[in-house]
Amino acid sequence: MPNEIRVYPELCCGCMLCSVTCSALHQKAFCPSAAYISVRGDAHDAHFSITIEQGCDMCLACVKICPTGALQRGESDG
């Protein structure tokens, strides 16, 4: 079964290590806006949303670098 990234935004601290790692690995630049994963914060509630963008190859580098467990490896059902 292929890899899947499970997202738990309530655990996200907003460090953006996932985005920086993704962009460095796939785009050869430390540029979160070029990553296949994006983290957006809500300044009023101090919560974050995490989006896996189209084109992600599920290499799981973001899962491995996440310090809080907001990104976890799963297996897709199909």
Secondary structure, 3 states (H helix, E strand, C coil): CCEEEEECHHHCCCCCHHHHHHHHHHHCCCCHHHCCEEEEEECCCCEEEEEECCCCCCCCHHHHHCCCCCEEEEECCC
